[in-house]
Amino acid sequence: MHNTTVLLIEVGALLLGLSILGRLAIRIRVSPIPLYLLAGLVFGKGGYVNEAQRKLVVADDGASAYSRGHADGYQYGGGVEFTLHDKFSAVPGGVYVSAQYVRSQFDNHTADNHAMGGIGFRFR
């Protein structure tokens, strides 16, 4: 499947999930915003990316060397962030946990996938 097709399917699935959550909120006669927040702070990211890359080049005689270059492309991804104080009163108010996934697709048909998780503290 073409990468643009996969991206559009993922965005469509996200919008479908949010609309189902909104429909549920309307059915139980509440604003959908608290349900979105209960699920966590959902965020998306995307944009231009440039990466230094190296490629292994092997000659016919078996000698090898690395070729260096740059590749342009785009990246997209998303994640979720939870403030722990809302769920556990013993945790200080500025502590949060997060998880995100980012995919970078380059014009030379290479890609990077990153899944990251973290714990942070917000200073007020």
C-alpha positions as CSV (number, residue, x, y, z in Angstrom):
1,M,0.0,0.0,0.0
2,H,1.3,3.5,-0.8
3,N,2.5,5.5,2.2
4,T,0.0,8.4,1.5
5,T,-2.8,5.9,1.6
6,V,-1.7,4.5,4.9
7,L,-1.4,8.0,6.3
8,L,-4.9,8.9,5.2
9,I,-6.3,5.7,6.7
10,E,-4.6,6.5,10.0
11,V,-6.0,10.0,10.1
12,G,-9.4,8.7,9.2
13,A,-9.3,6.1,12.0
14,L,-8.4,8.9,14.5
15,L,-11.2,11.1,13.3
16,L,-13.6,8.1,13.5
17,G,-12.5,7.3,17.0
18,L,-13.0,11.0,18.1
19,S,-16.4,11.2,16.5
20,I,-17.6,7.9,18.2
21,L,-16.4,9.4,21.5
22,G,-18.3,12.6,20.7
23,R,-21.5,10.7,19.7
24,L,-21.3,8.8,23.0
25,A,-21.0,12.1,24.9
26,I,-24.1,13.5,23.1
27,R,-26.1,10.3,23.8
28,I,-25.4,10.6,27.6
29,R,-26.0,14.3,27.4
30,V,-22.6,15.7,28.4
31,S,-20.0,17.7,26.6
32,P,-17.5,15.6,24.7
33,I,-14.5,17.6,26.0
34,P,-14.4,15.9,29.4
35,L,-14.4,12.5,27.7
36,Y,-11.5,13.6,25.5
37,L,-9.6,14.8,28.6
38,L,-10.5,11.6,30.5
39,A,-9.0,9.6,27.7
40,G,-5.9,11.8,28.1
41,L,-4.4,14.7,26.2
42,V,-4.1,13.4,22.6
43,F,-1.8,15.2,20.3
44,G,-0.5,14.9,16.8
45,K,2.6,16.1,15.0
46,G,3.8,16.4,11.5
47,G,6.1,18.3,9.2
48,Y,9.3,18.5,7.2
49,V,12.3,16.4,8.2
50,N,15.9,16.2,6.9
51,E,18.3,13.5,8.1
52,A,22.0,12.7,7.5
53,Q,22.2,9.2,6.3
54,R,24.9,6.8,5.4
55,K,24.7,3.8,3.0
56,L,27.0,0.8,2.8
57,V,28.5,0.4,-0.7
58,V,30.1,-2.9,-1.5
59,A,32.4,-3.2,-4.6
60,D,32.6,-6.2,-6.9
61,D,36.0,-7.1,-5.3
62,G,34.4,-7.2,-1.8
63,A,35.7,-3.9,-0.6
64,S,33.2,-1.8,1.3
65,A,32.8,1.8,2.2
66,Y,30.1,4.1,3.6
67,S,28.6,6.8,1.4
68,R,27.1,9.8,3.3
69,G,24.3,12.1,2.3
70,H,21.1,13.8,3.3
71,A,17.5,12.9,2.7
72,D,14.4,15.1,2.8
73,G,11.0,13.9,3.7
74,Y,8.0,14.3,6.1
75,Q,7.1,13.0,9.5
76,Y,3.9,12.4,11.3
77,G,2.8,10.8,14.5
78,G,0.8,11.3,17.6
79,G,0.7,10.5,21.3
80,V,-1.1,10.8,24.5
81,E,-0.2,12.5,27.8
82,F,-1.7,11.8,31.3
83,T,-1.4,13.9,34.4
84,L,-1.1,11.5,37.3
85,H,-2.5,13.8,39.9
86,D,-6.0,13.5,38.4
87,K,-6.0,9.7,38.9
88,F,-3.8,9.4,42.0
89,S,-4.0,12.1,44.7
90,A,-0.7,11.0,46.4
91,V,1.3,12.1,43.2
92,P,2.4,15.7,43.1
93,G,0.4,17.9,40.6
94,G,3.1,18.5,38.0
95,V,3.9,14.9,37.3
96,Y,2.8,13.4,34.0
97,V,3.5,10.4,31.8
98,S,3.5,10.4,28.0
99,A,3.8,8.0,25.0
100,Q,4.2,8.9,21.4
101,Y,4.9,7.4,18.0
102,V,6.6,9.2,15.2
103,R,7.3,8.0,11.6
104,S,9.7,9.8,9.3
105,Q,9.3,8.9,5.6
106,F,12.2,10.1,3.2
107,D,12.3,10.7,-0.5
108,N,14.9,8.0,-1.0
109,H,12.3,5.3,0.1
110,T,13.7,4.9,3.6
111,A,11.9,5.4,6.9
112,D,12.4,5.8,10.6
113,N,9.9,4.7,13.2
114,H,10.2,5.8,16.8
115,A,8.1,4.9,19.8
116,M,8.9,6.9,22.9
117,G,7.6,7.0,26.5
118,G,8.4,9.3,29.3
119,I,7.8,10.7,32.7
120,G,8.0,14.5,33.3
121,F,7.4,17.2,35.8
122,R,5.9,20.6,35.1
123,F,7.2,23.5,37.1
124,R,4.6,26.1,37.8
